Amino acid sequence: MKIDILTIFPEMFQGFLTTSIIKRAVEKNFVDIKIHDIRKYSKDPHKKVDDYGYGGGRGMVLMPQPIFDAVDDLKDKNTKVILMTPQGKTYKQNIAYDLSKEKHLILICGHYEGFDERIRILADIEISIGDYVLTGGELASMVITDSIVRLIDGVIEKESHLNDSFNNNLLDYPVYTKPVDFRGMKVPDVLLSGHHANIKKYREQEAIKKTQTRRPDLLETGDKNG
């Protein structure tokens, strides 16, 4: 998979690309992630990419020209373009699974007051990571990239993400490690029994119980994987 991220703050991605699972996935060629400075596509002599919005109001608006030219340069027949915006579809695990099967993604990070409305025509999908507003789309693009990359075959063990929260509309079951007894809080006996069938049944029951208590809405919606 190839992921191109368009931003006016490429330096924000330095730590993200050089740590943990993302770093290993890149090094092992499971994914090719490139960060592109939108300013490089600006035709303005001073590499300006924003201006005041027509009709007044506070804040600067990202101009269409640099972003259109960037997408034209990077896009091919296998590309899906994603626009980061609080007005987009709320991001869920089922979307992450769908996107992990794509060959090429372009993520456009908005900033300042927003982006020129005409930029929306470039997007195959508009995504929001929640009902709140960030300074820009950079953090949202990292969230989406991380959630997608971990689902690519070979990046992590398949069983790890099959048991994640939100798969089958359930939160993940509780997990424990050493010591068996910590400050009077003990690991459930069934997990120490070695009886795989009983452990599986316990985990299924606990996942349902946790979901009913913390996120009953997941059980009500019935949407697969999220």
LINURPE-V761590 format. One record per residue. N is the residue number from 1. RES is the residue in one letter. SS is DSSP state (hx for helix, st for strand, lp for the rest). OMEGA is omega in whole degrees, -180 to 180 (NA if undefined). NEAR is the number of other ideal C-beta (glycine too) atoms within 8 Angstrom. Layout:
n | res | ss | omega | near
N | RES | SS | OMEGA | NEAR
N | RES | SS | OMEGA | NEAR
This chain:
n | res | ss | omega | near
1 | M | lp | 176 | 13
2 | K | st | 179 | 10
3 | I | st | 175 | 15
4 | D | st | -179 | 12
5 | I | st | -180 | 14
6 | L | st | -174 | 12
7 | T | st | 172 | 17
8 | I | lp | 178 | 11
9 | F | lp | -177 | 9
10 | P | hx | -178 | 9
11 | E | hx | 180 | 5
12 | M | hx | -173 | 9
13 | F | hx | -174 | 12
14 | Q | hx | 180 | 7
15 | G | hx | -178 | 6
16 | F | hx | -176 | 11
17 | L | hx | -173 | 11
18 | T | lp | 178 | 6
19 | T | lp | 168 | 7
20 | S | hx | -172 | 5
21 | I | hx | -180 | 10
22 | I | hx | 179 | 13
23 | K | hx | -178 | 10
24 | R | hx | 180 | 9
25 | A | hx | 178 | 13
26 | V | hx | -178 | 12
27 | E | hx | -179 | 6
28 | K | lp | 175 | 8
29 | N | lp | 173 | 6
30 | F | lp | -179 | 11
31 | V | lp | 176 | 12
32 | D | st | -177 | 8
33 | I | st | 179 | 13
34 | K | st | 178 | 8
35 | I | st | -176 | 9
36 | H | st | 177 | 13
37 | D | st | -179 | 8
38 | I | hx | -178 | 14
39 | R | hx | -179 | 9
40 | K | hx | -180 | 7
41 | Y | hx | -179 | 12
42 | S | lp | 176 | 12
43 | K | lp | 177 | 6
44 | D | lp | -180 | 7
45 | P | lp | -179 | 3
46 | H | lp | 178 | 4
47 | K | lp | 179 | 8
48 | K | lp | -179 | 8
49 | V | lp | -179 | 11
50 | D | st | 179 | 9
51 | D | st | 179 | 7
52 | Y | st | -179 | 5
53 | G | lp | 175 | 10
54 | Y | lp | 178 | 3
55 | G | lp | 179 | 4
56 | G | lp | -178 | 3
57 | G | lp | -178 | 6
58 | R | lp | 175 | 3
59 | G | lp | -180 | 8
60 | M | st | -177 | 9
61 | V | st | 178 | 13
62 | L | st | -177 | 17
63 | M | lp | -178 | 12
64 | P | hx | -171 | 10
65 | Q | hx | -178 | 9
66 | P | hx | -177 | 14
67 | I | hx | 176 | 16
68 | F | hx | -179 | 10
69 | D | hx | 179 | 10
70 | A | hx | 179 | 12
71 | V | hx | 177 | 13
72 | D | hx | -178 | 7
73 | D | hx | -172 | 7
74 | L | hx | -172 | 10
75 | K | lp | 171 | 8
76 | D | lp | -174 | 6
77 | K | lp | -178 | 3
78 | N | lp | -172 | 6
79 | T | st | 168 | 11
80 | K | st | -177 | 10
81 | V | st | -178 | 13
82 | I | st | 178 | 15
83 | L | st | 178 | 15
84 | M | st | -179 | 14
85 | T | st | 177 | 12
86 | P | st | 178 | 8
87 | Q | st | -175 | 5
88 | G | st | 177 | 11
89 | K | st | -179 | 8
90 | T | st | -175 | 8
91 | Y | lp | 178 | 12
92 | K | lp | -174 | 10
93 | Q | hx | -180 | 12
94 | N | hx | 176 | 10
95 | I | hx | 178 | 11
96 | A | hx | 179 | 14
97 | Y | hx | -180 | 10
98 | D | hx | -178 | 8
99 | L | hx | -179 | 12
100 | S | hx | 180 | 11
101 | K | lp | 180 | 5
102 | E | lp | 179 | 10
103 | K | lp | -175 | 6
104 | H | st | 177 | 12
105 | L | st | 169 | 14
106 | I | st | 179 | 15
107 | L | st | 180 | 14
108 | I | st | -179 | 16
109 | C | st | 174 | 15
110 | G | lp | 179 | 12
111 | H | st | -180 | 13
112 | Y | lp | -178 | 10
113 | E | lp | -180 | 8
114 | G | st | -178 | 8
115 | F | st | 177 | 13
116 | D | lp | -175 | 8
117 | E | hx | -177 | 5
118 | R | hx | 178 | 6
119 | I | hx | -179 | 14
120 | R | hx | -177 | 8
121 | I | hx | -180 | 5
122 | L | hx | -169 | 10
123 | A | lp | 170 | 11
124 | D | lp | 178 | 5
125 | I | st | 174 | 10
126 | E | st | -173 | 11
127 | I | st | 171 | 14
128 | S | st | 178 | 14
129 | I | lp | 177 | 8
130 | G | lp | -177 | 6
131 | D | lp | 175 | 5
132 | Y | lp | -175 | 5
133 | V | lp | 175 | 3
134 | L | lp | 177 | 8
135 | T | lp | 180 | 3
136 | G | st | -177 | 12
137 | G | lp | -176 | 14
138 | E | hx | -180 | 12
139 | L | hx | 178 | 9
140 | A | hx | -180 | 13
141 | S | hx | 176 | 13
142 | M | hx | 178 | 10
143 | V | hx | -178 | 10
144 | I | hx | 179 | 16
145 | T | hx | 180 | 14
146 | D | hx | -177 | 11
147 | S | hx | 179 | 11
148 | I | hx | -174 | 14
149 | V | hx | -178 | 17
150 | R | lp | 179 | 11
151 | L | lp | 179 | 10
152 | I | lp | -178 | 12
153 | D | st | 177 | 5
154 | G | lp | -177 | 5
155 | V | lp | 172 | 13
156 | I | st | 179 | 7
157 | E | lp | -176 | 4
158 | K | hx | -179 | 7
159 | E | hx | -178 | 6
160 | S | hx | -178 | 8
161 | H | hx | 175 | 10
162 | L | hx | 180 | 7
163 | N | lp | 179 | 8
164 | D | lp | 169 | 9
165 | S | lp | 177 | 7
166 | F | lp | 171 | 11
167 | N | hx | -178 | 11
168 | N | hx | 178 | 5
169 | N | hx | 179 | 13
170 | L | lp | 168 | 13
171 | L | lp | -178 | 11
172 | D | lp | 176 | 10
173 | Y | lp | 180 | 11
174 | P | lp | 179 | 6
175 | V | lp | -176 | 5
176 | Y | lp | 172 | 6
177 | T | lp | -178 | 3
178 | K | lp | 1 | 3
179 | P | lp | 178 | 4
180 | V | lp | -180 | 6
181 | D | st | 178 | 7
182 | F | st | 180 | 5
183 | R | lp | 178 | 3
184 | G | lp | 178 | 5
185 | M | st | -172 | 5
186 | K | st | 173 | 6
187 | V | lp | 179 | 8
188 | P | lp | -176 | 8
189 | D | hx | -176 | 6
190 | V | hx | -179 | 9
191 | L | hx | 179 | 9
192 | L | hx | -172 | 8
193 | S | lp | -176 | 8
194 | G | lp | -179 | 4
195 | H | lp | -171 | 7
196 | H | hx | -180 | 6
197 | A | hx | 179 | 6
198 | N | hx | 178 | 9
199 | I | hx | 179 | 11
200 | K | hx | 180 | 8
201 | K | hx | 179 | 8
202 | Y | hx | -178 | 12
203 | R | hx | 178 | 9
204 | E | hx | -180 | 9
205 | Q | hx | -179 | 8
206 | E | hx | 178 | 10
207 | A | hx | 179 | 12
208 | I | hx | -179 | 9
209 | K | hx | -180 | 8
210 | K | hx | -180 | 13
211 | T | hx | 178 | 14
212 | Q | hx | -178 | 8
213 | T | hx | -171 | 6
214 | R | hx | -177 | 7
215 | R | lp | -179 | 7
216 | P | hx | 180 | 9
217 | D | hx | 179 | 6
218 | L | hx | 180 | 11
219 | L | hx | -178 | 11
220 | E | hx | -174 | 6
221 | T | hx | 179 | 7
222 | G | lp | 178 | 6
223 | D | lp | -180 | 8
224 | K | lp | 177 | 7
225 | N | lp | 174 | 11
226 | G | lp | NA | 10
